[in-house]
Amino acid sequence: MYKRARLAALALTVLLTAASFCMTLGIGPAADAMMAPPPAIAAKSAKLVDASTGQVLYAADSDERTAPASITKIMTMLLVMEQVKAGKISLDDVVAVSTEASLMGGSQVYLKERERVPVRDLMAAAAIRSANDASFALAEHVAGTADDFVWMMNQRAAELGMANTHFTNPEGLDDPDHYTTAADIAIMSRELVAYPEVLEWTSTWIGKMRDGTYDLFNTNRLIKEYEGADGLKTGHTDKAGYCLAGTAERGGVRLIAVVMGTAGESERVAETAKLLDYGFRNFERATLAEAGAPVGTLRVQTAARPDVAAVAAEDVVALVPRGTAAEVSVEFEPVEEEIAAPIKKGQTLGRAVVRTAAGEELRSVSAVAESDVARANMLVRAWRSIVGFFARLLGRK
């Protein structure tokens, strides 16, 4: 009996020691919550975001202004697609190529003056081949002149909150006043990936135009070398270096990775892949609260009731470190500690902030009033004023 007890104790000790060893190495259940450190990215600047929410997963000098080269064409294509969506132009429109468009240098599809080309083909040429002449022709078709189109580009950039961006042309040729940032590129990329037609073009390795007689070879090797990659846009000039705004989708999650100023074509693909790997391997999507769910309360002055419920204005969805969804919280951060009535249903009261157990903010959505709150009558307001006065008076003693 004594011998059996000693053997059982020895077995238990071995099991506990092995379990401790596994935990130390990050093996077993606790490992699920362990996240790899962010990668070192060999680029002048970089950014990784969730395409659906804009949540930032990685940033390095992402607000540093830099020449964007042909990544400029993301805004050019975005404006074209927005005009198509608004019904102002059609992908089937036929564009007569101007002299100026036919004389564009750099990457091109050698458009001829007065050549008639459908918008659809010009978009394919810009998206796949990064054609400067096609981009210029699109700009003229949308706005009448390239200068007017550039004005539209800058207006749209301002509307999107691209505070460190200024365009001087629709194709991306270097100019001292033509600049953007990795952060701003991520913003306009999120807008562009909402158009399935664009992703069809950007994911095509060899496209066709001119009734199938002219091949368009894609400049973006990421779509060939990375699982789930289907875009988005490359860029290169001597000033900009090798740049890439890449996007990929896996398991219903779409990420956008931007790298600026890498050393070469292979490097821009490799660094973009590092960012995408970091995102897909270390984060998972979690729905933490549905639209309309209560997230907090806010005191209301001069109201018929003392407080109002704040609810999430939209689904609170975030990419959280894998295995930590149960530890993530949603906290209400009001704009003010108190607010005066009347309050309208849907009025913004603050933010619903997603935080990790360590207090790191992942993202936020607006928190709004659940219902109307009427202003109290004069008698109630007078009584509350008196009560408040004596409360403050007693509090000072």
TIBA-295501 format. One record per residue: residue in three letters; x, y, z of N, C-alpha, C in turn. Coordinates in pm, whole numbers, padded with zeros to 5 digits, always signed. Layout:
ALAXYZXYZXYZ
...
END
This chain:
MET+00083-00121+00000+00000+00000+00000+00087+00125+00000
TYR+00190+00124+00088+00281+00239+00098+00354+00259-00034
LYS+00394+00146-00100+00466+00153-00227+00377+00215-00336
ARG+00246+00177-00338+00153+00233-00438+00137+00384-00419
ALA+00128+00425-00293+00112+00568-00263+00232+00646-00314
ARG+00355+00588-00291+00476+00656-00337+00478+00667-00489
LEU+00434+00561-00559+00430+00564-00705+00330+00667-00756
ALA+00214+00675-00691+00112+00772-00731+00163+00914-00713
ALA+00231+00937-00598+00286+01071-00572+00391+01107-00675
LEU+00475+01007-00710+00580+01031-00809+00518+01064-00945
ALA+00414+00991-00982+00348+01016-01111+00287+01156-01116
LEU+00225+01196-01004+00165+01330-00997+00271+01437-01010
THR+00387+01414-00944+00496+01513-00952+00545+01528-01096
VAL+00559+01414-01167+00604+01417-01306+00505+01494-01393
LEU+00374+01468-01372+00272+01536-01451+00272+01686-01428
LEU+00284+01726-01301+00286+01868-01268+00409+01937-01326
THR+00522+01868-01319+00646+01924-01374+00635+01940-01524
ALA+00579+01840-01592+00562+01847-01737+00466+01959-01776
ALA+00358+01972-01699+00261+02079-01728+00326+02216-01712
SER+00405+02230-01604+00474+02357-01582+00571+02387-01694
PHE+00642+02283-01741+00738+02300-01849+00666+02344-01978
CYS+00551+02281-02005+00475+02317-02125+00425+02460-02120
MET+00379+02501-02001+00332+02639-01987+00445+02737-02008
THR+00564+02702-01960+00680+02789-01977+00714+02806-02124
LEU+00703+02697-02202+00734+02703-02344+00619+02760-02426
GLY+00505+02784-02363+00390+02832-02439+00317+02721-02509
ILE+00318+02599-02451+00248+02485-02510+00124+02458-02426
GLY+00011+02428-02494-00109+02395-02419-00207+02510-02417
PRO-00311+02503-02333-00420+02599-02336-00374+02743-02322
ALA-00276+02771-02234-00234+02909-02213-00169+02968-02336
ALA-00117+02881-02425-00049+02932-02544-00144+03002-02638
ASP-00275+02965-02635-00370+03026-02726-00376+03177-02708
ALA-00352+03225-02587-00362+03367-02559-00230+03440-02580
MET-00124+03365-02616+00005+03428-02638+00014+03478-02781
MET+00059+03601-02800+00065+03660-02931+00209+03691-02968
ALA+00245+03662-03093+00380+03691-03139+00401+03842-03141
PRO+00523+03887-03117+00550+04031-03124+00536+04081-03267
PRO+00507+04210-03286+00496+04264-03422+00627+04244-03498
PRO+00618+04221-03629+00739+04197-03707+00818+04325-03729
ALA+00946+04310-03753+01029+04423-03796+01012+04437-03946
ILE+00965+04553-03991+00934+04574-04132+01040+04665-04195
ALA+01105+04616-04300+01210+04692-04369+01145+04784-04472
ALA+01088+04894-04423+01023+04993-04508+01031+05128-04438
LYS+01018+05235-04516+01019+05368-04457+00898+05389-04367
SER+00786+05330-04404+00665+05339-04322+00575+05222-04358
ALA+00484+05188-04265+00397+05073-04288+00272+05084-04202
LYS+00166+05016-04246+00042+05012-04169-00035+04886-04204
LEU-00102+04828-04103-00188+04711-04121-00321+04740-04054
VAL-00431+04726-04130-00563+04754-04076-00663+04647-04116
ASP-00769+04638-04036-00885+04557-04069-00967+04635-04172
ALA-00990+04576-04288-01058+04648-04395-01201+04687-04358
SER-01269+04606-04279-01410+04632-04251-01430+04741-04146
THR-01339+04755-04052-01357+04852-03943-01252+04961-03939
GLY-01138+04940-04003-01029+05036-03995-00943+05018-03871
GLN-00973+04917-03791-00893+04893-03670-00746+04875-03708
VAL-00658+04944-03637-00515+04939-03665-00452+04823-03589
LEU-00384+04735-03663-00316+04621-03604-00165+04644-03596
TYR-00114+04733-03679+00030+04761-03682+00050+04897-03748
ALA+00144+04974-03697+00179+05102-03759+00324+05133-03728
ALA+00395+05179-03831+00534+05225-03814+00554+05347-03902
ASP+00571+05463-03838+00589+05590-03910+00480+05610-04015
SER+00360+05567-03983+00253+05563-04083+00197+05701-04117
ASP+00233+05805-04040+00190+05941-04072+00301+06022-04139
GLU+00409+05955-04176+00520+06023-04242+00486+06043-04390
ARG+00495+06168-04435+00463+06198-04575+00569+06140-04668
THR+00522+06085-04779+00612+06021-04875+00550+06025-05013
ALA+00632+06013-05115+00582+06004-05252+00512+05869-05271
PRO+00390+05868-05326+00315+05742-05338+00335+05667-05468
ALA+00397+05733-05569+00409+05670-05701+00271+05623-05748
SER+00264+05506-05811+00137+05463-05872+00031+05419-05773
ILE+00064+05413-05645-00042+05389-05546-00145+05501-05551
THR-00104+05615-05608-00198+05725-05636-00323+05674-05707
LYS-00306+05575-05793-00418+05527-05877-00530+05466-05794
ILE-00505+05438-05666-00616+05393-05579-00722+05501-05573
MET-00681+05626-05555-00778+05735-05552-00839+05757-05689
THR-00759+05746-05794-00813+05762-05930-00922+05658-05956
MET-00894+05533-05924-00993+05427-05946-01114+05445-05856
LEU-01092+05490-05734-01203+05511-05641-01301+05615-05695
LEU-01248+05726-05745-01336+05829-05799-01413+05778-05920
VAL-01348+05702-06005-01419+05645-06121-01533+05556-06075
MET-01506+05467-05980-01610+05374-05934-01723+05448-05863
GLU-01690+05553-05790-01795+05631-05724-01882+05703-05827
GLN-01822+05748-05937-01901+05810-06044-01989+05708-06114
VAL-01937+05586-06129-02018+05479-06187-02136+05446-06095
LYS-02108+05434-05966-02214+05403-05869-02322+05511-05868
ALA-02280+05637-05884-02375+05749-05883-02450+05762-06015
GLY-02414+05682-06115-02482+05686-06243-02436+05797-06334
LYS-02326+05863-06300-02279+05976-06381-02197+05929-06501
ILE-02133+05815-06490-02064+05753-06603-02093+05604-06598
SER-02052+05532-06702-02071+05387-06708-01940+05320-06745
LEU-01922+05198-06698-01804+05122-06738-01805+05093-06888
ASP-01922+05105-06950-01934+05080-07094-01915+05207-07177
ASP-01900+05322-07112-01870+05445-07187-01744+05425-07270
VAL-01742+05485-07387-01623+05478-07473-01552+05613-07467
VAL-01424+05609-07438-01343+05730-07420-01256+05751-07542
ALA-01259+05872-07597-01169+05909-07706-01040+05961-07644
VAL-00930+05894-07669-00802+05927-07605-00751+06061-07656
SER-00715+06149-07562-00664+06281-07598-00516+06273-07635
THR-00467+06380-07693-00324+06389-07726-00240+06379-07600
GLU-00283+06450-07496-00205+06452-07372-00198+06313-07308
ALA-00310+06243-07309-00311+06107-07253-00219+06014-07333
SER-00218+06029-07464-00135+05941-07547+00014+05967-07530
LEU+00049+06083-07475+00190+06119-07459+00244+06091-07320
MET+00163+06029-07234+00208+05999-07098+00325+05900-07100
GLY+00422+05923-07013+00535+05833-07005+00517+05731-06894
GLY+00624+05658-06862+00621+05559-06756+00542+05436-06796
SER+00489+05366-06698+00410+05247-06723+00287+05283-06805
GLN+00263+05211-06914+00153+05250-07003+00108+05132-07089
VAL-00003+05156-07159-00054+05056-07255-00051+05115-07396
TYR+00022+05223-07413+00049+05282-07544-00080+05321-07618
LEU-00162+05397-07545-00284+05448-07607-00248+05543-07721
LYS-00326+05538-07828-00306+05624-07944-00404+05741-07939
GLU-00359+05855-07987-00449+05970-07995-00573+05934-08077
ARG-00688+05970-08022-00821+05946-08080-00861+05798-08077
GLU-00778+05712-08017-00820+05573-07999-00942+05570-07907
ARG-01038+05485-07937-01161+05478-07858-01156+05353-07770
VAL-01160+05376-07640-01141+05268-07543-01251+05272-07438
PRO-01317+05160-07407-01419+05159-07301-01358+05190-07165
VAL-01436+05252-07080-01392+05279-06942-01349+05150-06874
ARG-01421+05043-06900-01389+04913-06839-01245+04871-06872
ASP-01205+04889-06997-01068+04852-07037-00965+04946-06975
LEU-00998+05074-06966-00906+05170-06905-00888+05138-06756
MET-00995+05099-06690-00984+05061-06549-00899+04935-06532
ALA-00919+04839-06620-00837+04718-06615-00690+04752-06636
ALA-00662+04842-06730-00524+04881-06757-00462+04952-06638
ALA-00539+05036-06569-00487+05107-06452-00468+05012-06335
ALA-00563+04921-06315-00560+04830-06200-00457+04720-06215
ILE-00446+04665-06335-00358+04549-06357-00219+04593-06400
ARG-00212+04676-06503-00084+04715-06560-00029+04844-06501
SER-00109+04913-06420-00068+05042-06361-00038+05145-06469
ALA-00123+05148-06570-00099+05232-06687-00127+05379-06659
ASN-00025+05462-06678-00039+05606-06659-00131+05668-06763
ASP-00118+05625-06889-00201+05683-06994-00348+05650-06972
ALA-00377+05529-06927-00516+05492-06899-00572+05575-06783
SER-00491+05596-06680-00535+05675-06565-00566+05819-06606
PHE-00481+05874-06691-00501+06012-06737-00628+06022-06821
ALA-00651+05923-06906-00772+05922-06988-00897+05910-06902
LEU-00891+05829-06798-01004+05817-06705-01032+05950-06636
ALA-00927+06018-06594-00942+06147-06526-01012+06247-06616
GLU-00970+06253-06743-01032+06347-06836-01178+06311-06862
HIS-01209+06182-06866-01347+06141-06892-01438+06178-06775
VAL-01389+06163-06654-01471+06192-06536-01491+06341-06516
ALA-01384+06419-06529-01390+06560-06489-01375+06659-06603
GLY-01347+06612-06722-01328+06703-06835-01182+06736-06858
THR-01111+06768-06750-00967+06793-06757-00899+06723-06641
ALA-00770+06696-06657-00694+06631-06550-00686+06722-06427
ASP-00674+06854-06450-00666+06947-06338-00793+06944-06254
ASP-00907+06940-06320-01034+06934-06245-01046+06801-06171
PHE-00994+06695-06231-00998+06565-06164-00909+06566-06039
VAL-00793+06629-06049-00703+06639-05933-00773+06715-05821
TRP-00849+06818-05855-00926+06890-05753-01023+06794-05684
MET-01088+06708-05762-01179+06608-05705-01104+06511-05614
MET-00985+06472-05655-00904+06381-05574-00876+06441-05436
ASN-00837+06567-05434-00805+06632-05307-00928+06658-05222
GLN-01040+06687-05287-01165+06702-05214-01205+06571-05147
ARG-01194+06463-05221-01233+06332-05165-01138+06292-05053
ALA-01011+06320-05071-00914+06290-04965-00949+06363-04837
ALA-00988+06490-04849-01027+06568-04731-01151+06510-04665
GLU-01249+06469-04746-01372+06409-04692-01343+06281-04616
LEU-01244+06206-04660-01210+06079-04596-01118+06097-04475
GLY-01076+06220-04448-00989+06244-04334-00843+06214-04363
MET-00805+06219-04490-00665+06195-04528-00587+06326-04512
ALA-00553+06357-04387-00501+06489-04352-00360+06516-04403
ASN-00287+06411-04438-00148+06429-04481-00129+06391-04628
THR-00230+06419-04708-00227+06382-04849-00254+06503-04937
HIS-00178+06515-05046-00207+06615-05148-00165+06558-05283
PHE-00259+06562-05378-00234+06510-05511-00212+06624-05610
THR-00127+06600-05710-00110+06695-05820-00135+06630-05956
ASN-00153+06498-05958-00179+06430-06084-00253+06299-06055
PRO-00317+06240-06157-00396+06118-06135-00320+05988-06151
GLU-00191+05996-06189-00118+05872-06218-00007+05841-06119
GLY+00049+05943-06051+00148+05917-05948+00291+05955-05982
LEU+00313+06025-06092+00448+06070-06123+00496+06167-06016
ASP+00627+06163-05987+00682+06242-05877+00661+06392-05897
ASP+00627+06457-05787+00610+06602-05783+00629+06642-05637
PRO+00698+06754-05610+00721+06793-05470+00593+06809-05388
ASP+00484+06847-05454+00357+06868-05384+00263+06748-05394
HIS+00316+06636-05439+00235+06514-05453+00282+06414-05347
TYR+00202+06398-05242+00248+06315-05130+00128+06255-05056
THR+00157+06152-04979+00057+06090-04891+00131+06015-04782
THR+00060+05932-04708+00119+05853-04600+00064+05711-04605
ALA+00131+05622-04535+00081+05484-04526-00057+05482-04462
ALA-00079+05567-04361-00209+05572-04294-00319+05617-04389
ASP-00291+05721-04468-00392+05772-04561-00417+05673-04675
ILE-00314+05603-04717-00333+05501-04821-00425+05390-04771
ALA-00411+05353-04644-00499+05252-04587-00644+05299-04588
ILE-00664+05429-04564-00800+05484-04564-00864+05471-04701
MET-00794+05516-04807-00856+05510-04939-00863+05367-04992
SER-00771+05282-04947-00777+05141-04986-00902+05074-04932
ARG-00939+05107-04807-01061+05052-04748-01183+05087-04833
GLU-01185+05209-04885-01297+05251-04970-01299+05173-05100
LEU-01181+05152-05159-01176+05089-05292-01211+04941-05287
VAL-01170+04870-05183-01197+04725-05179-01345+04695-05163
ALA-01426+04796-05140-01570+04775-05132-01632+04749-05269
TYR-01554+04766-05375-01604+04746-05511-01553+04612-05566
PRO-01641+04512-05576-01597+04379-05622-01533+04381-05760
GLU-01581+04471-05849-01523+04477-05984-01375+04511-05978
VAL-01338+04599-05886-01198+04639-05874-01114+04520-05831
LEU-01163+04443-05734-01088+04326-05688-01077+04219-05796
GLU-01176+04214-05885-01164+04121-05998-01048+04161-06087
TRP-01033+04291-06111-00920+04338-06192-00787+04317-06119
THR-00781+04362-05994-00652+04360-05924-00605+04219-05892
SER-00696+04121-05896-00657+03983-05869-00626+03905-05997
THR-00637+03971-06111-00611+03906-06241-00462+03915-06273
TRP-00401+03801-06297-00256+03799-06324-00226+03847-06467
ILE-00304+03799-06564-00290+03846-06702-00428+03881-06755
GLY-00451+04010-06773-00580+04056-06824-00573+04085-06974
LYS-00687+04130-07026-00697+04158-07170-00765+04293-07191
MET-00729+04359-07300-00801+04477-07347-00791+04479-07499
ARG-00852+04582-07559-00856+04592-07706-00911+04464-07768
ASP-01031+04429-07720-01102+04310-07771-01019+04184-07758
GLY-00942+04175-07649-00865+04055-07621-00734+04043-07695
THR-00695+04147-07766-00572+04139-07846-00449+04191-07773
TYR-00470+04251-07655-00356+04312-07584-00353+04258-07442
ASP-00239+04203-07404-00224+04144-07271-00187+04250-07167
LEU-00247+04237-07048-00215+04324-06934-00150+04238-06826
PHE-00023+04258-06802+00050+04179-06703+00050+04254-06569
ASN+00003+04185-06465-00011+04248-06334+00125+04280-06273
THR+00135+04399-06214+00260+04441-06150+00272+04393-06006
ASN+00165+04330-05955+00160+04293-05813+00181+04143-05794
ARG+00303+04102-05761+00334+03961-05742+00271+03902-05616
LEU+00223+03987-05527+00162+03937-05404+00045+03844-05435
ILE-00031+03873-05540-00150+03793-05570-00112+03652-05616
LYS+00012+03633-05661+00059+03501-05701+00123+03425-05586
GLU+00176+03499-05489+00262+03438-05388+00201+03429-05249
TYR+00085+03493-05228+00028+03494-05093-00116+03443-05097
GLU-00146+03345-05014-00279+03286-05009-00384+03390-04969
GLY-00486+03403-05051-00596+03494-05022-00575+03634-05075
ALA-00457+03665-05129-00430+03800-05179-00504+03824-05310
ASP-00568+03941-05322-00639+03975-05445-00623+04123-05483
GLY-00518+04185-05433-00492+04325-05469-00382+04381-05381
LEU-00346+04506-05390-00437+04603-05448-00363+04691-05549
LYS-00252+04754-05508-00183+04843-05601-00037+04858-05564
THR+00047+04850-05666+00190+04872-05650+00225+05016-05684
GLY+00348+05054-05649+00400+05184-05689+00551+05183-05686
HIS+00612+05254-05780+00758+05265-05779+00805+05386-05860
THR+00885+05469-05797+00966+05570-05863+01096+05577-05785
ASP+01194+05646-05841+01321+05661-05768+01298+05731-05634
LYS+01208+05828-05632+01182+05903-05509+01102+05820-05409
ALA+01004+05746-05456+00914+05672-05366+00973+05540-05320
GLY+01065+05483-05398+01108+05347-05371+01001+05250-05417
TYR+01008+05127-05366+00910+05024-05403+00801+05018-05296
CYS+00677+05041-05339+00565+05052-05246+00456+04951-05284
LEU+00375+04917-05186+00265+04824-05212+00154+04842-05109
ALA+00034+04858-05160-00086+04849-05077-00148+04713-05110
GLY-00129+04617-05021-00176+04481-05046-00299+04449-04964
THR-00381+04360-05017-00498+04315-04942-00518+04166-04963
ALA-00567+04101-04860-00595+03957-04865-00712+03927-04773
GLU-00784+03821-04806-00898+03778-04724-00882+03631-04689
ARG-00899+03602-04561-00898+03463-04512-01004+03448-04404
GLY-01084+03344-04415-01182+03315-04312-01278+03429-04284
GLY-01313+03505-04388-01406+03615-04372-01345+03742-04317
VAL-01214+03744-04297-01144+03863-04248-01058+03918-04362
ARG-01078+04044-04395-00995+04110-04497-00904+04210-04429
LEU-00775+04199-04460-00675+04291-04408-00616+04375-04521
ILE-00572+04493-04488-00501+04580-04581-00366+04613-04520
ALA-00260+04585-04594-00123+04612-04548-00058+04709-04645
VAL+00005+04812-04591+00071+04914-04674+00218+04921-04634
VAL+00306+04911-04733+00449+04932-04709+00499+05036-04808
MET+00576+05131-04761+00627+05240-04844+00779+05243-04838
GLY+00839+05265-04956+00983+05287-04960+01067+05166-04928
THR+01027+05048-04976+01113+04930-04957+01223+04931-05063
ALA+01317+04837-05050+01437+04839-05134+01418+04781-05273
GLY+01316+04698-05294+01301+04635-05424+01166+04568-05441
GLU+01143+04513-05559+01015+04449-05588+00991+04328-05498
SER+01092+04244-05481+01077+04127-05394+01055+04168-05250
GLU+01125+04275-05209+01115+04321-05070+00976+04373-05038
ARG+00916+04446-05133+00783+04499-05101+00681+04387-05084
VAL+00696+04280-05161+00606+04166-05146+00633+04095-05014
ALA+00760+04074-04982+00796+04002-04859+00751+04078-04735
GLU+00771+04211-04734+00734+04290-04616+00582+04298-04601
THR+00511+04307-04712+00365+04306-04706+00315+04172-04653
ALA+00377+04063-04699+00338+03930-04651+00363+03915-04502
LYS+00472+03973-04452+00498+03970-04307+00385+04034-04228
LEU+00341+04148-04276+00232+04218-04207+00104+04137-04210
LEU+00070+04085-04326-00052+04005-04338-00044+03880-04251
ASP+00070+03814-04250+00089+03697-04163+00066+03732-04017
TYR+00122+03844-03975+00107+03888-03837-00041+03906-03802
GLY-00116+03967-03893-00257+03989-03867-00338+03862-03863
PHE-00322+03777-03964-00403+03656-03972-00368+03554-03863
ARG-00241+03546-03825-00200+03446-03726-00232+03486-03583
ASN-00240+03613-03556-00248+03658-03416-00381+03718-03374
PHE-00472+03740-03470-00599+03804-03436-00715+03723-03489
GLU-00828+03735-03420-00952+03672-03464-01066+03771-03442
ARG-01169+03758-03524-01282+03851-03514-01375+03809-03401
ALA-01419+03908-03326-01513+03883-03216-01621+03991-03217
THR-01747+03949-03202-01858+04042-03185-01882+04057-03036
LEU-01858+04176-02984-01859+04199-02840-01990+04260-02792
ALA-02062+04326-02880-02194+04380-02847-02267+04409-02977
GLU-02398+04387-02978-02475+04415-03097-02523+04559-03098
ALA-02557+04608-03215-02611+04743-03225-02734+04755-03136
GLY-02740+04862-03058-02851+04883-02966-02831+04826-02828
ALA-02720+04754-02807-02694+04698-02674-02647+04808-02579
PRO-02694+04807-02453-02650+04908-02356-02501+04896-02327
VAL-02432+05009-02321-02289+05009-02288-02260+05097-02166
GLY-02358+05173-02119-02337+05259-02002-02453+05353-01982
THR-02442+05439-01883-02543+05543-01857-02475+05677-01839
LEU-02552+05782-01860-02500+05918-01847-02599+06002-01768
ARG-02546+06076-01669-02632+06163-01590-02685+06276-01677
VAL-02813+06312-01652-02878+06415-01732-02925+06528-01640
GLN-02886+06649-01674-02931+06766-01599-03066+06813-01652
THR-03139+06877-01566-03267+06941-01601-03360+06848-01678
ALA-03361+06719-01639-03443+06621-01711-03549+06562-01621
ALA-03650+06501-01685-03757+06437-01610-03707+06314-01538
ARG-03595+06254-01585-03534+06142-01514-03384+06168-01504
PRO-03317+06104-01408-03179+06144-01376-03071+06097-01473
ASP-03101+05996-01557-02996+05948-01646-03057+05892-01774
VAL-02970+05864-01871-03011+05807-01998-02916+05692-02032
ALA-02972+05588-02091-02889+05473-02131-02817+05505-02262
ALA-02688+05471-02264-02609+05483-02387-02599+05345-02450
VAL-02627+05337-02580-02623+05208-02650-02526+05217-02768
ALA-02479+05102-02812-02388+05097-02927-02463+05137-03054
ALA-02404+05228-03131-02468+05275-03254-02460+05170-03364
GLU-02368+05075-03352-02351+04968-03450-02295+04847-03377
ASP-02289+04736-03446-02228+04617-03385-02085+04649-03343
VAL-02051+04611-03221-01914+04632-03172-01834+04507-03208
VAL-01764+04517-03320-01685+04405-03372-01540+04446-03374
ALA-01452+04357-03332-01309+04389-03330-01227+04265-03358
LEU-01107+04287-03409-01007+04181-03416-00931+04181-03284
VAL-00941+04071-03212-00879+04062-03079-00768+03957-03084
PRO-00669+03969-02998-00565+03864-02992-00630+03728-02972
ARG-00584+03630-03047-00645+03497-03043-00650+03442-02900
GLY-00767+03388-02865-00785+03327-02735-00815+03424-02623
THR-00837+03554-02655-00858+03653-02548-00996+03718-02553
ALA-01085+03668-02638-01215+03734-02655-01290+03747-02522
ALA-01278+03646-02435-01348+03650-02307-01292+03755-02213
GLU-01169+03800-02238-01105+03897-02151-01121+04041-02200
VAL-01172+04057-02322-01188+04190-02379-01317+04253-02328
SER-01312+04382-02298-01428+04451-02243-01470+04567-02334
VAL-01595+04609-02318-01648+04726-02387-01682+04829-02281
GLU-01614+04944-02285-01631+05047-02183-01692+05173-02245
PHE-01780+05235-02170-01843+05359-02216-01759+05478-02174
GLU-01722+05560-02270-01650+05685-02244-01737+05800-02290
PRO-01802+05872-02195-01891+05981-02234-01815+06104-02283
VAL-01881+06181-02366-01823+06307-02412-01810+06403-02293
GLU-01912+06401-02206-01912+06481-02084-01964+06395-01970
GLU-01934+06433-01847-01982+06358-01731-02132+06374-01713
GLU-02185+06489-01749-02328+06515-01744-02368+06586-01872
ILE-02495+06573-01908-02546+06638-02028-02682+06696-01996
ALA-02715+06806-02059-02842+06874-02030-02952+06824-02123
ALA-03071+06809-02067-03188+06774-02147-03233+06900-02223
PRO-03307+06886-02332-03360+06760-02386-03255+06683-02467
ILE-03277+06550-02475-03189+06462-02552-03274+06386-02652
LYS-03223+06375-02773-03294+06302-02878-03240+06159-02889
LYS-03330+06066-02916-03288+05928-02940-03187+05926-03054
GLY-03076+05853-03034-02972+05846-03136-02867+05954-03126
GLN-02885+06048-03033-02786+06155-03014-02656+06096-02960
THR-02543+06138-03013-02414+06085-02969-02384+06130-02826
LEU-02353+06031-02741-02321+06059-02601-02174+06032-02568
GLY-02107+05958-02655-01968+05922-02628-01924+05807-02716
ARG-01832+05725-02662-01779+05611-02738-01796+05482-02659
ALA-01816+05373-02732-01806+05239-02674-01668+05188-02714
VAL-01579+05177-02617-01437+05148-02644-01406+05002-02613
VAL-01344+04935-02708-01302+04796-02689-01161+04797-02631
ARG-01145+04732-02516-01014+04729-02450-00975+04586-02414
THR-00845+04561-02422-00791+04433-02377-00784+04434-02225
ALA-00751+04317-02167-00738+04308-02021-00629+04401-01970
ALA-00530+04432-02055-00421+04521-02015-00457+04668-02033
GLY-00578+04696-02083-00623+04834-02098-00594+04894-02234
GLU-00539+04818-02328-00508+04870-02460-00637+04888-02541
GLU-00653+05005-02600-00770+05030-02684-00751+04967-02820
LEU-00849+04885-02862-00844+04820-02992-00919+04901-03096
ARG-01039+04946-03063-01118+05031-03151-01236+05083-03073
SER-01315+05168-03135-01434+05221-03069-01543+05247-03172
VAL-01667+05252-03123-01781+05293-03205-01857+05397-03126
SER-01944+05469-03192-02024+05571-03124-02124+05507-03029
ALA-02143+05573-02916-02248+05536-02821-02353+05645-02824
VAL-02479+05607-02840-02586+05704-02860-02697+05684-02758
ALA-02783+05785-02748-02895+05779-02654-02996+05673-02698
GLU-03039+05591-02601-03134+05485-02631-03273+05542-02658
SER-03304+05655-02596-03439+05711-02608-03435+05861-02590
ASP-03546+05925-02621-03559+06068-02594-03563+06092-02443
VAL-03510+06204-02401-03521+06246-02262-03571+06390-02262
ALA-03691+06409-02205-03753+06541-02206-03695+06629-02096
ARG-03706+06758-02115-03664+06854-02014-03768+06854-01901
ALA-03721+06854-01777-03812+06854-01662-03887+06987-01653
ASN-04003+06983-01584-04076+07109-01567-04005+07200-01467
MET-04051+07323-01457-03981+07425-01378-03975+07387-01230
LEU-04080+07327-01174-04083+07291-01033-03976+07186-01002
VAL-03965+07083-01087-03866+06978-01067-03725+07036-01076
ARG-03704+07125-01176-03570+07183-01193-03533+07268-01072
ALA-03632+07343-01017-03606+07427-00901-03571+07342-00779
TRP-03646+07235-00759-03620+07146-00645-03482+07083-00654
ARG-03445+07037-00773-03312+06976-00791-03201+07077-00771
SER-03227+07201-00809-03127+07306-00789-03104+07330-00641
ILE-03213+07330-00562-03201+07351-00418-03126+07236-00353
VAL-03165+07113-00390-03098+06994-00336-02950+06996-00372
GLY-02920+07031-00494-02780+07036-00537-02701+07140-00462
PHE-02765+07255-00434-02696+07362-00362-02656+07315-00222
PHE-02750+07255-00150-02718+07211-00014-02620+07094-00013
ALA-02628+07010-00115-02533+06899-00124-02391+06952-00141
ARG-02377+07053-00225-02244+07112-00245-02197+07185-00120
LEU-02292+07249-00051-02259+07322+00071-02211+07228+00180
LEU-02281+07119+00198-02242+07020+00299-02111+06952+00261
GLY-02089+06936+00130-01967+06872+00085-01844+06953+00114
ARG-01859+07085+00128-01743+07171+00156-01707+07175+00303
LYS-01797+07128+00391-01771+07132+00536-01688+07013+00581
END
